[in-house]
Amino acid sequence: MKQKDEALFLPFMQIPTGHHHVADALIEELQRTVKEMTCDKVDILSYSYGKVEKLVSMTYLHWIKVMPGVYDLLYKSLAVKNQTKRSRQLLYEAMFTSFFMRLVRENQPRIVFCTHCLPSNIASILKEKGKLHAITVNVYTDYFVNRVWGIRGIDYHFVPSIRVKEFLEGLGVDKERIFLTGIPVHPVFKDQRNKTLNKRHQVLVTGGSLGVGAMEKIIPTNPELSYKVLCGQNKKLYNRLRSLNHPLIEPIPYITKKDEMNKLYDQVDAVITKPGGVTVSECLQKKLPIFTINALPGQEKVNELELQELGVTNKLNPFQHTEQQIVQFFQNKESQTTYNQNLNTYHHHLEKKPLSDILFEICNAK
């Protein structure tokens, strides 16, 4: 069968994580750039095992919540330890290869974007065996490459940082096939920042997943700074903060529109967030000072370390007064200068050509 003008995007699980956000951002860019290309996003777990996906997702979230230390140790052992040693993931292959091949036969895509390591692993093996003829692209959604990602059978790599680019080159990947795009974000965040001038420093807290107790450790009873708290779907947190009726604490319900989120970034001077790939990437795009806190076990803890190495985030000490750490940053001109230099270095390494041009080139590669 002839390949269609189709791009297939492969996240994993239905949880609206960075794997989905990055796929959506790429779809937005691709549809504007290659208008004849159709885009399909398929969660390979749901595609393969149907309703089992919900059970897996619930178990995964429960595991992180109840046994974070165990999850962290297991993740580092299976996915992070000895990153340069790539090994076959025989269990994943047995579980997903036949479904992956069926998906490819059904869609006959010209190009496959993997935003999660597991479909990347399967795609890489099939490509090496000559059973997958589509262009394959890894789009990394963290600031490191875990051991599950496929490498040898992948045609192109969209990487988040110079450290990841150098890591892949060390594995033998041709530098011409590596694009330092940062973690792709929606095009709206690339608009030049229309900064609001604030009399008092405003801080955005992306606190939707935080409980009331955790939030109250971040925001003091009598704050010096002004806080906008993105509560997400945490209605309990939203109602609790709203009931305070404090002039310096503004709870914000779930935001679905990217342009609204972009305007929110333009209104603040800094962001407190967990070190998840997408939120951090959006803030890096906006050149906002980032303060990380409450890293989840597994990927986020590794992200936090990588981002510190790049010097583009500030890790908040949970045993010290949170607000005072932020106030000290804004009062210390040397700290701000160093941070801005690190941000400029990060942006200097990014591809000069727009993501749309890169997508156009690889979609039309022979």
Secondary structure, DSSP 8 states (H G I E B T S, - for coil): ----SEEEEE--SSS--HHHHHHHHHHHHHHHH-TT-EEEE--HHHHHHTTHHHHHHHHHHHHHHH-HHHHHHHHIIIIITTTT-----HHHHHHHHHHHHHHHHHH--SEEEE-SHHHHHHHHHHHHTT---SEEEEE--SSS--TTS--TT-SEEEESSHHHHHHHHHTT--GGGEEE--S---GGGGS-------SS-EEEEE-TT--HHHHHHHS-SS-SSEEEEEEET-HHHHHHHHHH--TTEEEEE----HHHHHHHHHH-SEEEE---HHHHHHHHHHT--EEE----TTHHHHHHHHHHHHT--EE--TTS-HHHHHHHHHH-HHHHHHHHHHHHHHHHHS-SS-HHHHHHHHHT--
